Amino acid sequence: MNRAAERWNAKGLRVIGVSLESDVARVAEAAKAWDMHYDTYPLVPGQAKTTEALFPNGLPTSALVRKGSTTLHEQRLDDAAIDRLVPPLLETPAR
């Protein structure tokens, strides 16, 4: 995800990480240990049910969002998958 963020940030891609952990310090520690170069957010305390609804099969899960439409990928996305999935999301529709 670091490479995706670096490669397409200028074209509008924003990568964020959502942790199932609610402890802010632990999330920051993990992001640093895993060398994550994008924003990471902890689970808001008391929102476990909402998170389970969003990610019913747990992690890893990637959600690609464009103009309110979301596509969920319930597996780890490798570089080839990211290279295939991201560019169409960044394209400006022809007028």
N, C-alpha and C positions, 0 to 999 in steps of 0.2 A: 504494500500500500504506500510505502514511502516513495517508491519510484513513480507510482501513478500520481501522487500528489505533486512531486517535483516536476514531472513531465507535463502535466496538463493544468497546473494551477493557473497559469496565465490565460488559459482558455476558459476558465470558469469552474474547473473541477474543485470541489471541496471534499476532502476526506476527513471523516470524524470517526473516532472510536468510541464505542459504548461498552462500558464494563458492567458485568453483573455484580460487581463489588460496589458497596456504598461508601466505603472508607476512602475519602479523597486522597489522603496521604499514600495509601497502598496503591491506588490507581496511578498516581504520579510516579511512585517508585517503580511500578511495573512498566509504565510507558518509557521511563528512562532506561531501565534494564533491557528492555526489548528494542531500544533505539527507535522509538516511534516519533516521527517528525511531523505529526499532525495532532490536532486537538483530540483529547480523550476526555470522556465524561463518565463520572460514576453513576451508578443506579441511584435514583432519588429514594431515600428511605421511605418505606411504606408502599412502594410502587412495584413490588414483585409480581403481582397478578397482571398488571399492565405489561410488564416486560415479558412475562410468559406468553401473553396473547400476541405480542409483536414477534417474538422469537420462539414459537411453540416447540421447535426441535433443538433449542439451545444454540450454543455456539460451536464452531464459527459460522456466522451468518453475515452476508453482505447485502445491504439494501441499496439499490441504485435508484435515485429519485430524479425525475425531470418533470418540471411543470406540474407537480402534484400527482404524478403517476409513479408508482413504486414497483420495482421488480425485485423480488427476494431470491437470493441464491444461498441455499442452506448447506454450503460447504466452503472450504477454503478455496479462494480464487488464486490460481497461479498467474504468472506474468502473461502467458498466452491468452488465458481467459480474459484478463483485464484489458489486454491489447485489442481483443475482439469486441468487448462489451462497452468500453468507455467512449471511443471516438464517435459512434452514432449519437450518443447522448449530448455531445458537444456541438454537433452540426446545427447550423442555423437553417431552418426550413426555407426552401426557395419561395419567392413571392410571385 
